[in-house]
Amino acid sequence: YTYTPKSANSKIIVEYGNLYDITGDSGNGLDKFESSITIGGTMVAKRHQQFPNAAGSGTRGSTLFPICGGIDNAALTPRVINITLTRINGDDTVQFYSAFFDAFMKITEISL
């Protein structure tokens, strides 16, 4: 998504969330995922979720979504916002539900 700031002296905050399921099991070792937000190529937020192959090994780490991050802004030029999900390790898959069901992206700009 491309966002054009309204102020040349501000903080841009991005919040993103959605409903997702991770399918599979950790029988083949560690399954690990990472979500992130970048604004203009700068990473402003990162979350991890992992499933070790061990007894009692539910999810370990923060969950992937919701995620929130911000960056200082000093220009009126458009900023590209990327929300990414990466499988770091393992063979599990992620299913996202339809956007109308439970997905959001909120951009807040606070003029300083």
C-alpha positions, 0 to 999 in steps of 0.5 A: 500500500502507498500512503502519502503523508499529510505533514512533513513533521509527523509520526506514521503508525501502521496497525494490521491484523487478520484471522489466520490458521496454521495447518500441519504439525511439528513432526518434522522439526521446528515450524517457525514464522515471522510477520513484519511491517516495513515503511519505505523499506525500513522494518518497523515491527516484527513478530515470531511464532514457532512450534517446536517438535517436543511434548507440550509444545504449543505455540512459542513466541508472540503470535503473528497478528495483530502487529503494529509499528511506527516511523518518524516522517520528515517529508510529503513524499509517498511511503510504501507500506508492506505487511509480510509473512515469511515461513522461516523454517518447517513445512506448515502452511498458513491460511488467511480468511477473507478480508471482509471477515476479520482483517484490518489495516489502520494508518495513523499520522500524528503531526508533531 
